Amino acid sequence: MLKQVIAQVKNLFPAPEVHAHCDGPCGVYDPASARVTAEAVVSMTKKIQDLEAPSDDDKAAMIAYHNTLSRYIAIKEEQAQKTKEDLLILWTDYFKPVHLEKYPDLHDTFWQAAKLCSACKVEVSTQHANELMDAVQKIHDIFWATKGRDVSFVKAS
């Protein structure tokens, strides 16, 4: 009987639908974290390309080189993955059908940005790293426009 009463109360007073990027309805979204991590991808890509290998006969220098190179690669891949995760949260949780009406290329923009994150993980490409930054900037601009705010895209480096 108690279950029937509870069911009737739930039917009479249903819980309102809420939307958030996390389990709590905080409503906090910002593409800034994607900018920071994408910028780290650009930085690590440049560092990898600028790193010079020592001569093969200097074992200690070669070990140090491989250690540094592997650290740069790990950071680049980690930051590209974080960028992808941040972008996917914005894409799937923040943007709604009303935004698609105003920005019909929104899905393609996010899809291409996510693909660039993957490319940056598996390659050492300045071109793709810079294209990722451009995509993140475009998403930044769209995001803040949906909020009616003009927020500058400022890089740390």
DSSP file (Angstrom, degrees, kcal/mol; ACC not computed):
  #  RESIDUE AA STRUCTURE BP1 BP2  ACC     N-H-->O    O-->H-N    N-H-->O    O-->H-N    TCO  KAPPA ALPHA  PHI   PSI    X-CA   Y-CA   Z-CA
    1    1 A M     >        0   0    0      0, 0.0     4,-2.0     0, 0.0     5,-0.2   0.000 360.0 360.0 360.0 -40.9    0.0    0.0    0.0
    2    2 A L  H  >  +     0   0    0      1,-0.2     4,-2.5     2,-0.2     5,-0.2   0.890 360.0  54.5 -61.7 -38.8    2.8    2.4    0.8
    3    3 A K  H  > S+     0   0    0      1,-0.2     4,-2.3     2,-0.2    -1,-0.2   0.872 106.9  51.1 -62.5 -36.8    4.3    1.8   -2.6
    4    4 A Q  H  > S+     0   0    0      2,-0.2     4,-2.1     1,-0.2    -1,-0.2   0.893 109.9  49.1 -67.0 -40.4    1.1    2.7   -4.2
    5    5 A V  H  X S+     0   0    0     -4,-2.0     4,-2.4     2,-0.2    -2,-0.2   0.925 112.0  48.5 -65.0 -44.4    0.9    6.0   -2.3
    6    6 A I  H  X S+     0   0    0     -4,-2.5     4,-2.5     1,-0.2    -2,-0.2   0.911 110.9  51.0 -62.4 -42.3    4.5    6.9   -3.2
    7    7 A A  H  X S+     0   0    0     -4,-2.3     4,-1.9     1,-0.2    -1,-0.2   0.896 110.4  49.1 -62.2 -40.6    3.8    6.1   -6.9
    8    8 A Q  H  X S+     0   0    0     -4,-2.1     4,-2.2     2,-0.2    -1,-0.2   0.897 110.5  50.2 -66.5 -40.4    0.7    8.3   -6.8
    9    9 A V  H  X S+     0   0    0     -4,-2.4     4,-2.7     1,-0.2    -2,-0.2   0.916 110.1  50.8 -63.4 -42.6    2.7   11.2   -5.2
   10   10 A K  H  < S+     0   0    0     -4,-2.5    -1,-0.2     1,-0.2    -2,-0.2   0.884 110.8  49.1 -62.3 -38.0    5.4   10.8   -7.8
   11   11 A N  H  < S+     0   0    0     -4,-1.9    -1,-0.2     1,-0.2    -2,-0.2   0.876 114.8  44.2 -68.9 -36.9    2.7   11.0  -10.6
   12   12 A L  H  < S+     0   0    0     -4,-2.2    -2,-0.2     1,-0.2    -1,-0.2   0.845 127.8  27.9 -75.1 -34.1    1.1   14.1   -9.0
   13   13 A F  S  < S-     0   0    0     -4,-2.7    -1,-0.2    -5,-0.2    -2,-0.1  -0.619  80.9-173.4-129.6  72.4    4.4   15.9   -8.4
   14   14 A P        -     0   0    0      0, 0.0    -3,-0.1     0, 0.0    -4,-0.1  -0.328  32.5-104.4 -68.7 149.5    7.0   14.7  -10.9
   15   15 A A        -     0   0    0      1,-0.1     2,-0.1    -5,-0.1    -5,-0.0  -0.483  40.8-109.0 -69.9 140.6   10.6   15.8  -10.4
   16   16 A P        -     0   0    0      0, 0.0     2,-0.3     0, 0.0    -1,-0.1  -0.387  33.1-107.3 -69.8 150.8   11.7   18.6  -12.9
   17   17 A E        -     0   0    0     -2,-0.1     2,-0.3     2,-0.0     0, 0.0  -0.624  40.1-169.3 -78.1 134.0   14.1   17.6  -15.7
   18   18 A V        -     0   0    0     -2,-0.3     2,-0.4     2,-0.0     0, 0.0  -0.888   9.8-155.9-124.5 156.4   17.6   19.1  -15.2
   19   19 A H        +     0   0    0     -2,-0.3     2,-0.3     6,-0.1     8,-0.1  -0.997  25.1 143.2-133.5 135.8   20.6   19.2  -17.5
   20   20 A A        -     0   0    0     -2,-0.4     9,-0.0     6,-0.1    -2,-0.0  -0.977  54.3-117.0-161.8 163.8   24.3   19.5  -16.5
   21   21 A H  S    S+     0   0    0     -2,-0.3     2,-0.2     7,-0.1    73,-0.1   0.539 101.7  33.6 -83.3  -7.0   27.7   18.4  -17.6
   22   22 A C  S    S-     0   0    0      2,-0.6     5,-0.1    71,-0.1    -2,-0.1  -0.736 103.7 -86.0-134.3-176.6   28.1   16.5  -14.3
   23   23 A D  S    S+     0   0    0     -2,-0.2    -2,-0.0     2,-0.1    -3,-0.0   0.682 112.2  64.8 -71.0 -15.8   25.9   14.7  -11.8
   24   24 A G  S    S-     0   0    0      1,-0.0     2,-2.3    -5,-0.0    -2,-0.6  -0.848  93.0-118.9-104.6 145.3   25.1   18.0  -10.1
   25   25 A P        +     0   0    0      0, 0.0    -6,-0.1     0, 0.0    -5,-0.1  -0.312  62.4 138.5 -80.2  59.6   23.1   20.7  -11.9
   26   26 A C        -     0   0    0     -2,-2.3     3,-0.1     2,-0.1    -6,-0.1   0.835  47.5-151.1 -73.9 -31.7   25.9   23.3  -11.7
   27   27 A G        +     0   0    0     -3,-0.4     2,-0.7     1,-0.2    -7,-0.1   0.709  41.3 148.2  70.0  19.6   25.5   24.6  -15.2
   28   28 A V        +     0   0    0      2,-0.0     2,-0.3     0, 0.0    -1,-0.2  -0.804  12.1 156.5 -95.6 115.4   29.2   25.5  -15.4
   29   29 A Y        +     0   0    0     -2,-0.7    61,-0.0    -3,-0.1     0, 0.0  -0.988   5.0 159.2-134.7 144.1   30.7   25.2  -18.9
   30   30 A D    >   -     0   0    0     -2,-0.3     3,-0.8     1,-0.0     4,-0.3  -0.859  35.2-146.1-164.6 128.2   33.7   27.0  -20.4
   31   31 A P  T 3> S+     0   0    0      0, 0.0     4,-1.7     0, 0.0     3,-0.4   0.435  78.8  98.9 -76.9   3.9   35.9   26.1  -23.3
   32   32 A A  H 3> S+     0   0    0      1,-0.2     4,-2.3     2,-0.2     5,-0.2   0.874  77.0  55.3 -60.2 -38.5   38.9   27.6  -21.6
   33   33 A S  H <> S+     0   0    0     -3,-0.8     4,-2.1     1,-0.2    -1,-0.2   0.879 106.4  51.4 -64.6 -35.6   40.2   24.2  -20.4
   34   34 A A  H  > S+     0   0    0     -3,-0.4     4,-2.4    -4,-0.3    -1,-0.2   0.866 108.3  52.7 -66.8 -35.4   40.2   23.0  -24.0
   35   35 A R  H  X S+     0   0    0     -4,-1.7     4,-2.4     2,-0.2    -2,-0.2   0.931 109.3  48.6 -64.2 -45.1   42.2   26.0  -25.0
   36   36 A V  H  X S+     0   0    0     -4,-2.3     4,-1.6     1,-0.2    -2,-0.2   0.929 115.3  43.1 -62.5 -46.1   44.8   25.4  -22.3
   37   37 A T  H  X S+     0   0    0     -4,-2.1     4,-1.7     2,-0.2    -1,-0.2   0.880 113.6  50.9 -71.4 -36.6   45.2   21.7  -23.2
   38   38 A A  H  X S+     0   0    0     -4,-2.4     4,-2.0     1,-0.2    -1,-0.2   0.893 108.8  52.7 -65.1 -38.2   45.2   22.4  -27.0
   39   39 A E  H  X S+     0   0    0     -4,-2.4     4,-2.4     1,-0.2    -1,-0.2   0.867 105.9  53.9 -65.1 -34.6   47.9   25.0  -26.4
   40   40 A A  H  X S+     0   0    0     -4,-1.6     4,-2.8     2,-0.2     5,-0.2   0.865 105.0  54.8 -65.5 -35.6   49.9   22.4  -24.5
   41   41 A V  H  X S+     0   0    0     -4,-1.7     4,-2.3     2,-0.2    -2,-0.2   0.929 109.1  47.3 -61.7 -45.1   49.6   20.1  -27.6
   42   42 A V  H  X S+     0   0    0     -4,-2.0     4,-2.2    87,-0.2    -2,-0.2   0.934 113.5  48.4 -60.5 -46.7   51.1   22.8  -29.8
   43   43 A S  H  X S+     0   0    0     -4,-2.4     4,-2.3     1,-0.2    -2,-0.2   0.920 112.9  46.2 -61.7 -46.3   53.9   23.5  -27.3
   44   44 A M  H  X S+     0   0    0     -4,-2.8     4,-2.5     1,-0.2    -1,-0.2   0.868 109.8  54.8 -67.6 -35.6   54.8   19.8  -26.9
   45   45 A T  H  X S+     0   0    0     -4,-2.3     4,-2.2    -5,-0.2    -1,-0.2   0.929 110.3  46.4 -61.4 -44.9   54.7   19.3  -30.7
   46   46 A K  H  X S+     0   0    0     -4,-2.2     4,-2.0     1,-0.2    -2,-0.2   0.913 111.8  51.2 -63.9 -42.1   57.2   22.1  -31.2
   47   47 A K  H  X S+     0   0    0     -4,-2.3     4,-1.2     1,-0.2    -2,-0.2   0.898 109.8  49.9 -63.3 -40.6   59.4   20.8  -28.4
   48   48 A I  H  < S+     0   0    0     -4,-2.5     3,-0.5     1,-0.2    -1,-0.2   0.932 112.7  46.7 -62.9 -44.9   59.5   17.3  -29.9
   49   49 A Q  H  < S+     0   0    0     -4,-2.2    -1,-0.2     1,-0.2    -2,-0.2   0.813 113.9  48.4 -68.7 -29.2   60.4   18.8  -33.3
   50   50 A D  H  < S+     0   0    0     -4,-2.0     2,-0.3    -5,-0.2    -1,-0.2   0.631  85.2 107.7 -85.4 -13.8   63.1   21.0  -31.8
   51   51 A L     <  -     0   0    0     -4,-1.2     2,-0.5    -3,-0.5    -3,-0.0  -0.482  60.6-148.9 -70.0 126.9   64.7   18.2  -29.8
   52   52 A E        -     0   0    0     -2,-0.3    -2,-0.1     1,-0.0    -1,-0.1  -0.840   9.2-129.6-103.0 131.4   68.0   17.2  -31.3
   53   53 A A        -     0   0    0     -2,-0.5     9,-0.1     1,-0.1     3,-0.1  -0.536  23.3-130.5 -75.5 139.0   69.3   13.7  -31.0
   54   54 A P        -     0   0    0      0, 0.0    -1,-0.1     0, 0.0     2,-0.1  -0.235  40.6 -72.6 -78.2 176.0   72.8   13.3  -29.7
   55   55 A S    >   -     0   0    0      1,-0.1     3,-1.6     2,-0.0     7,-0.2  -0.385  42.2-118.6 -68.9 150.4   75.4   11.1  -31.4
   56   56 A D  T 3  S+     0   0    0      1,-0.3    -1,-0.1    -3,-0.1     6,-0.1   0.733 108.8  63.8 -63.1 -23.3   75.0    7.4  -31.1
   57   57 A D  T 3  S+     0   0    0      1,-0.2     2,-1.0     2,-0.0    -1,-0.3   0.539  83.9  80.3 -83.5  -4.7   78.3    6.9  -29.2
   58   58 A D    <>  +     0   0    0     -3,-1.6     4,-2.4     1,-0.2     5,-0.2  -0.784  58.7 179.8-102.5  90.4   77.2    9.0  -26.2
   59   59 A K  H  > S+     0   0    0     -2,-1.0     4,-2.4     1,-0.2     5,-0.2   0.893  77.6  49.0 -60.8 -44.8   75.1    6.5  -24.3
   60   60 A A  H  > S+     0   0    0      1,-0.2     4,-2.3     2,-0.2    -1,-0.2   0.910 113.2  47.1 -63.9 -42.4   74.2    8.9  -21.4
   61   61 A A  H  > S+     0   0    0      2,-0.2     4,-2.4     1,-0.2    -1,-0.2   0.881 111.5  51.9 -66.2 -37.1   73.2   11.6  -23.7
   62   62 A M  H  X S+     0   0    0     -4,-2.4     4,-2.6     2,-0.2    -2,-0.2   0.900 109.5  49.2 -66.8 -40.3   71.1    9.1  -25.8
   63   63 A I  H  X S+     0   0    0     -4,-2.4     4,-2.3     2,-0.2    -2,-0.2   0.926 112.4  47.8 -63.0 -44.8   69.3    7.9  -22.7
   64   64 A A  H  X S+     0   0    0     -4,-2.3     4,-2.6     2,-0.2    -2,-0.2   0.898 111.4  51.7 -62.9 -40.0   68.6   11.5  -21.6
   65   65 A Y  H  X S+     0   0    0     -4,-2.4     4,-3.0     2,-0.2    -2,-0.2   0.945 111.3  45.7 -61.0 -49.7   67.3   12.2  -25.1
   66   66 A H  H  X S+     0   0    0     -4,-2.6     4,-2.6     1,-0.2    -2,-0.2   0.867 112.2  52.4 -64.6 -35.9   65.0    9.2  -25.2
   67   67 A N  H  X S+     0   0    0     -4,-2.3     4,-2.0    -5,-0.2    -1,-0.2   0.946 113.3  43.1 -63.4 -48.0   63.7   10.1  -21.7
   68   68 A T  H  X S+     0   0    0     -4,-2.6     4,-2.6     2,-0.2    -2,-0.2   0.927 114.6  50.2 -63.8 -45.3   62.9   13.7  -22.7
   69   69 A L  H  X S+     0   0    0     -4,-3.0     4,-2.4     1,-0.2    -2,-0.2   0.922 110.9  48.4 -60.1 -45.5   61.4   12.6  -26.0
   70   70 A S  H  X S+     0   0    0     -4,-2.6     4,-2.4     1,-0.2    -1,-0.2   0.869 111.2  50.9 -66.4 -35.0   59.2   10.0  -24.3
   71   71 A R  H  X S+     0   0    0     -4,-2.0     4,-2.5    -5,-0.2    -1,-0.2   0.933 110.5  48.7 -65.6 -45.4   58.0   12.5  -21.7
   72   72 A Y  H  X S+     0   0    0     -4,-2.6     4,-2.6     1,-0.2    -2,-0.2   0.911 112.9  48.3 -59.9 -43.2   57.2   15.1  -24.4
   73   73 A I  H  X S+     0   0    0     -4,-2.4     4,-2.7     2,-0.2     5,-0.2   0.927 111.1  49.9 -64.2 -44.9   55.2   12.5  -26.4
   74   74 A A  H  X S+     0   0    0     -4,-2.4     4,-2.4     1,-0.2    -2,-0.2   0.912 113.0  46.7 -61.4 -42.6   53.3   11.3  -23.3
   75   75 A I  H  X S+     0   0    0     -4,-2.5     4,-2.8     2,-0.2     5,-0.2   0.925 111.6  51.2 -65.6 -44.3   52.4   14.9  -22.3
   76   76 A K  H  X S+     0   0    0     -4,-2.6     4,-2.1     1,-0.2    -2,-0.2   0.934 113.5  44.4 -58.4 -47.5   51.3   15.7  -25.9
   77   77 A E  H  X S+     0   0    0     -4,-2.7     4,-2.1     2,-0.2    -1,-0.2   0.901 113.7  50.0 -66.3 -41.0   49.1   12.6  -26.1
   78   78 A E  H  X S+     0   0    0     -4,-2.4     4,-2.3    -5,-0.2    -2,-0.2   0.920 112.5  46.9 -63.1 -44.0   47.6   13.2  -22.6
   79   79 A Q  H  X S+     0   0    0     -4,-2.8     4,-2.4     2,-0.2    -1,-0.2   0.859 110.1  52.9 -69.3 -35.2   46.8   16.9  -23.4
   80   80 A A  H  X S+     0   0    0     -4,-2.1     4,-2.2    -5,-0.2    -1,-0.2   0.903 110.3  48.6 -64.6 -40.1   45.2   16.0  -26.8
   81   81 A Q  H  X S+     0   0    0     -4,-2.1     4,-2.5     2,-0.2    -2,-0.2   0.907 111.0  49.7 -66.2 -41.4   43.0   13.4  -25.0
   82   82 A K  H  X S+     0   0    0     -4,-2.3     4,-2.6     2,-0.2     5,-0.2   0.901 109.5  52.0 -63.6 -40.0   42.0   16.0  -22.3
   83   83 A T  H  X S+     0   0    0     -4,-2.4     4,-2.5     1,-0.2     5,-0.2   0.937 109.9  49.4 -59.5 -46.3   41.2   18.5  -25.1
   84   84 A K  H  X S+     0   0    0     -4,-2.2     4,-2.6     1,-0.2    -2,-0.2   0.922 111.3  48.7 -59.6 -45.9   39.0   15.9  -26.8
   85   85 A E  H  X S+     0   0    0     -4,-2.5     4,-2.0     2,-0.2    -1,-0.2   0.916 111.9  48.7 -62.1 -44.2   37.2   15.1  -23.5
   86   86 A D  H  X S+     0   0    0     -4,-2.6     4,-1.9     1,-0.2    -1,-0.2   0.909 113.4  47.2 -63.1 -41.7   36.6   18.8  -22.8
   87   87 A L  H  X S+     0   0    0     -4,-2.5     4,-2.9    -5,-0.2    -2,-0.2   0.908 110.0  52.3 -66.4 -41.6   35.3   19.4  -26.3
   88   88 A L  H  X S+     0   0    0     -4,-2.6     4,-2.8    -5,-0.2     5,-0.3   0.862 107.1  53.0 -65.3 -34.6   33.0   16.4  -26.2
   89   89 A I  H  X>S+     0   0    0     -4,-2.0     4,-2.4     2,-0.2     5,-0.8   0.942 112.1  45.2 -63.8 -46.8   31.5   17.5  -22.9
   90   90 A L  I  X>S+     0   0    0     -4,-1.9     5,-2.0     3,-0.2     4,-1.2   0.944 116.1  47.3 -59.5 -47.3   30.7   20.9  -24.4
   91   91 A W  I  <5S+     0   0    0     -4,-2.9    -2,-0.2     1,-0.2    -1,-0.2   0.928 122.2  31.7 -61.7 -48.7   29.3   19.3  -27.6
   92   92 A T  I  <5S+     0   0    0     -4,-2.8    -1,-0.2    -5,-0.2    -2,-0.2   0.757 131.2  28.6 -87.1 -24.6   27.1   16.7  -25.9
   93   93 A D  I  <5S+     0   0    0     -4,-2.4    -3,-0.2    -5,-0.3    -2,-0.2   0.806 124.3  34.1-108.5 -36.6   26.1   18.5  -22.8
   94   94 A Y  I  <<S+     0   0    0     -4,-1.2    -3,-0.2    -5,-0.8     2,-0.1   0.945  98.8  75.3 -86.7 -52.6   26.0   22.2  -23.4
   95   95 A F      < -     0   0    0     -5,-2.0    48,-0.0     3,-0.1     0, 0.0  -0.390  61.9-173.2 -72.5 136.7   24.9   22.7  -27.0
   96   96 A K    >>  -     0   0    0     -2,-0.1     3,-1.4     1,-0.0     4,-1.2  -0.693  42.5 -90.3-121.8 170.2   21.3   22.2  -27.7
   97   97 A P  H 3> S+     0   0    0      0, 0.0     4,-1.4     0, 0.0     3,-0.1   0.825 122.6  62.7 -53.9 -34.1   19.1   22.1  -30.9
   98   98 A V  H 3> S+     0   0    0      1,-0.2     4,-1.0     2,-0.2     5,-0.1   0.850 101.5  52.1 -61.7 -32.2   18.5   25.9  -30.6
   99   99 A H  H <> S+     0   0    0     -3,-1.4     4,-2.5     1,-0.2    -1,-0.2   0.851 103.3  58.1 -70.9 -34.1   22.2   26.4  -31.1
  100  100 A L  H  < S+     0   0    0     -4,-1.2    -1,-0.2     1,-0.2    -2,-0.2   0.826  99.2  59.3 -65.2 -30.8   22.2   24.2  -34.2
  101  101 A E  H  < S+     0   0    0     -4,-1.4    -1,-0.2     1,-0.2    -2,-0.2   0.912 114.4  35.2 -63.1 -41.2   19.7   26.5  -35.8
  102  102 A K  H  < S+     0   0    0     -4,-1.0    -2,-0.2     1,-0.3    -1,-0.2   0.801 130.0  34.2 -82.7 -29.9   22.1   29.4  -35.5
  103  103 A Y    ><  +     0   0    0     -4,-2.5     3,-2.1     1,-0.1    -1,-0.3  -0.714  66.1 174.4-126.3  78.4   25.3   27.4  -36.1
  104  104 A P  T 3  S+     0   0    0      0, 0.0     3,-0.3     0, 0.0     4,-0.3   0.699  80.1  55.7 -63.3 -19.0   24.3   24.7  -38.6
  105  105 A D  T 3> S+     0   0    0      1,-0.2     4,-2.7     2,-0.1     5,-0.2   0.256  75.7 107.8 -94.5  14.0   28.0   23.5  -38.9
  106  106 A L  H <> S+     0   0    0     -3,-2.1     4,-2.3     1,-0.2     5,-0.2   0.917  77.7  47.2 -58.2 -48.4   28.3   23.0  -35.1
  107  107 A H  H  > S+     0   0    0     -3,-0.3     4,-2.8    -4,-0.2    -1,-0.2   0.926 114.3  46.9 -61.8 -44.4   28.3   19.2  -35.3
  108  108 A D  H  > S+     0   0    0     -4,-0.3     4,-2.9     2,-0.2     5,-0.2   0.884 109.6  54.8 -65.1 -37.6   30.9   19.2  -38.1
  109  109 A T  H  X S+     0   0    0     -4,-2.7     4,-2.0     2,-0.2    -2,-0.2   0.938 113.4  40.9 -60.4 -47.5   33.0   21.7  -36.2
  110  110 A F  H  X S+     0   0    0     -4,-2.3     4,-2.7     2,-0.2     5,-0.2   0.909 114.5  52.2 -68.1 -41.5   33.1   19.5  -33.1
  111  111 A W  H  X S+     0   0    0     -4,-2.8     4,-2.2    -5,-0.2    -2,-0.2   0.932 111.6  46.2 -60.7 -45.6   33.6   16.3  -35.1
  112  112 A Q  H  X S+     0   0    0     -4,-2.9     4,-2.1     2,-0.2    -1,-0.2   0.893 111.9  51.8 -64.3 -39.5   36.5   17.8  -37.0
  113  113 A A  H  X S+     0   0    0     -4,-2.0     4,-2.0    -5,-0.2    -2,-0.2   0.914 109.9  49.1 -63.3 -42.8   38.0   19.1  -33.7
  114  114 A A  H  X S+     0   0    0     -4,-2.7     4,-1.9     1,-0.2    -1,-0.2   0.897 110.2  51.3 -63.8 -39.6   37.8   15.7  -32.1
  115  115 A K  H  X S+     0   0    0     -4,-2.2     4,-2.4     1,-0.2    -1,-0.2   0.878 107.9  52.8 -64.4 -37.0   39.4   14.1  -35.2
  116  116 A L  H  X S+     0   0    0     -4,-2.1     4,-2.6     2,-0.2    -2,-0.2   0.882 104.7  55.6 -66.1 -37.3   42.2   16.7  -34.9
  117  117 A C  H  X S+     0   0    0     -4,-2.0     4,-1.3     1,-0.2    -1,-0.2   0.932 109.6  46.8 -58.3 -44.5   42.7   15.7  -31.2
  118  118 A S  H  X S+     0   0    0     -4,-1.9     4,-1.6     1,-0.2     3,-0.2   0.911 111.1  51.2 -63.8 -42.6   43.2   12.1  -32.4
  119  119 A A  H  X S+     0   0    0     -4,-2.4     4,-1.6     1,-0.2    -1,-0.2   0.900 108.1  52.6 -61.6 -40.5   45.6   13.1  -35.1
  120  120 A C  H  < S+     0   0    0     -4,-2.6    -1,-0.2     1,-0.2    -2,-0.2   0.784 106.5  54.5 -68.1 -26.3   47.6   15.1  -32.6
  121  121 A K  H  < S+     0   0    0     -4,-1.3    -1,-0.2    -3,-0.2    -2,-0.2   0.898 117.4  33.4 -71.3 -39.4   47.9   12.1  -30.4
  122  122 A V  H  < S+     0   0    0     -4,-1.6     2,-0.3   -45,-0.1    -2,-0.2   0.554 119.3  48.1 -97.9  -8.2   49.3    9.8  -33.1
  123  123 A E     <  -     0   0    0     -4,-1.6     2,-0.4    -5,-0.2   -78,-0.0  -0.765  67.1-134.4-124.3 169.6   51.4   12.3  -35.1
  124  124 A V        +     0   0    0     -2,-0.3     2,-0.5   -76,-0.0     3,-0.1  -0.779  51.4 150.0-120.3  83.1   53.9   15.0  -34.5
  125  125 A S     >  -     0   0    0     -2,-0.4     4,-2.3     1,-0.2     5,-0.2  -0.950  38.4-167.6-127.1 112.8   52.4   17.6  -36.8
  126  126 A T  H  > S+     0   0    0     -2,-0.5     4,-2.6     1,-0.2     5,-0.2   0.889  94.7  56.7 -61.6 -38.3   52.6   21.3  -36.3
  127  127 A Q  H  > S+     0   0    0      1,-0.2     4,-2.4     2,-0.2    -1,-0.2   0.945 109.9  42.3 -59.4 -49.8   49.9   21.7  -39.0
  128  128 A H  H  > S+     0   0    0      2,-0.2     4,-2.2     1,-0.2    -1,-0.2   0.875 113.1  53.2 -67.8 -36.2   47.4   19.6  -37.1
  129  129 A A  H  X S+     0   0    0     -4,-2.3     4,-1.9     2,-0.2    -1,-0.2   0.922 112.4  44.7 -63.1 -43.0   48.3   21.1  -33.7
  130  130 A N  H  X S+     0   0    0     -4,-2.6     4,-2.2     2,-0.2    -2,-0.2   0.874 111.0  53.3 -69.0 -36.7   47.7   24.6  -35.1
  131  131 A E  H  X S+     0   0    0     -4,-2.4     4,-2.4    -5,-0.2    -1,-0.2   0.871 106.9  53.7 -64.0 -35.9   44.5   23.4  -36.8
  132  132 A L  H  X S+     0   0    0     -4,-2.2     4,-2.6     2,-0.2    -2,-0.2   0.926 107.7  49.7 -63.1 -44.5   43.4   22.1  -33.4
  133  133 A M  H  X S+     0   0    0     -4,-1.9     4,-2.3     1,-0.2    -2,-0.2   0.915 110.7  50.3 -60.4 -42.0   44.0   25.5  -31.9
  134  134 A D  H  X S+     0   0    0     -4,-2.2     4,-2.3     2,-0.2    -1,-0.2   0.906 111.0  49.0 -62.3 -41.4   42.0   27.1  -34.7
  135  135 A A  H  X S+     0   0    0     -4,-2.4     4,-2.4     2,-0.2    -2,-0.2   0.904 110.7  49.9 -65.5 -41.2   39.1   24.7  -34.1
  136  136 A V  H  X S+     0   0    0     -4,-2.6     4,-2.6     1,-0.2    -1,-0.2   0.886 110.2  51.3 -64.7 -38.0   39.2   25.3  -30.3
  137  137 A Q  H  X S+     0   0    0     -4,-2.3     4,-2.6     2,-0.2    -2,-0.2   0.914 109.0  50.3 -65.0 -41.5   39.1   29.1  -31.0
  138  138 A K  H  X S+     0   0    0     -4,-2.3     4,-2.4     2,-0.2    -2,-0.2   0.925 112.3  47.0 -61.7 -43.6   36.1   28.7  -33.3
  139  139 A I  H  X S+     0   0    0     -4,-2.4     4,-3.0     2,-0.2    -2,-0.2   0.901 110.5  53.4 -64.7 -40.8   34.3   26.7  -30.7
  140  140 A H  H  X S+     0   0    0     -4,-2.6     4,-2.5     2,-0.2     5,-0.3   0.936 110.0  47.7 -56.0 -48.5   35.2   29.3  -28.1
  141  141 A D  H  X S+     0   0    0     -4,-2.6     4,-1.8     1,-0.2    -2,-0.2   0.911 114.2  45.8 -63.1 -43.3   33.7   32.0  -30.3
  142  142 A I  H  X S+     0   0    0     -4,-2.4     4,-2.1     2,-0.2    -2,-0.2   0.940 111.7  52.7 -64.7 -46.4   30.5   30.1  -30.9
  143  143 A F  H  X S+     0   0    0     -4,-3.0     4,-0.7     1,-0.2     3,-0.2   0.939 112.8  42.3 -55.1 -51.9   30.2   29.2  -27.2
  144  144 A W  H  <>S+     0   0    0     -4,-2.5     5,-2.7     1,-0.2     3,-0.5   0.828 109.8  58.1 -70.5 -29.4   30.5   32.7  -26.0
  145  145 A A  H ><5S+     0   0    0     -4,-1.8     3,-1.4    -5,-0.3    -1,-0.2   0.880 100.7  57.2 -64.4 -36.0   28.2   34.0  -28.7
  146  146 A T  H 3<5S+     0   0    0     -4,-2.1    -1,-0.2     1,-0.3    -2,-0.2   0.750 108.6  47.3 -66.0 -20.9   25.5   31.7  -27.5
  147  147 A K  T 3<5S-     0   0    0     -4,-0.7    -1,-0.3    -3,-0.5    -2,-0.2   0.395 116.1-117.1 -97.2   1.0   25.8   33.4  -24.1
  148  148 A G  T < 5S+     0   0    0     -3,-1.4     2,-0.4     1,-0.2    -3,-0.2   0.809  74.0 125.5  69.0  29.4   25.7   36.8  -25.7
  149  149 A R      < -     0   0    0     -5,-2.7     2,-0.8    -6,-0.1    -1,-0.2  -0.931  58.1-141.9-124.5 146.6   29.2   37.6  -24.5
  150  150 A D        +     0   0    0     -2,-0.4     2,-0.5    -3,-0.1    -9,-0.1  -0.869  30.7 173.2-105.4  97.6   32.3   38.8  -26.3
  151  151 A V        -     0   0    0     -2,-0.8    -7,-0.1   -11,-0.1    -6,-0.1  -0.929  29.3-124.8-111.2 122.7   35.2   36.9  -24.5
  152  152 A S        -     0   0    0     -2,-0.5     2,-0.9     1,-0.1    -2,-0.0  -0.305  13.4-129.0 -65.8 146.1   38.6   37.3  -26.0
  153  153 A F        -     0   0    0   -118,-0.0     2,-0.5     2,-0.0    -1,-0.1  -0.864  36.0-179.9 -95.0 103.9   40.6   34.1  -27.0
  154  154 A V        -     0   0    0     -2,-0.9     2,-0.2     3,-0.0  -119,-0.0  -0.930  16.8-147.8-116.1 123.7   43.9   34.7  -25.3
  155  155 A K        -     0   0    0     -2,-0.5  -119,-0.1     1,-0.1  -120,-0.0  -0.603  12.3-137.9 -86.6 149.7   46.7   32.2  -25.5
  156  156 A A              0   0    0     -2,-0.2    -1,-0.1     1,-0.2  -120,-0.0   0.780 360.0 360.0 -76.1 -27.9   49.1   31.8  -22.6
  157  157 A S              0   0    0     -3,-0.0    -1,-0.2     0, 0.0    -2,-0.0   0.449 360.0 360.0-108.9 360.0   52.2   31.5  -24.9
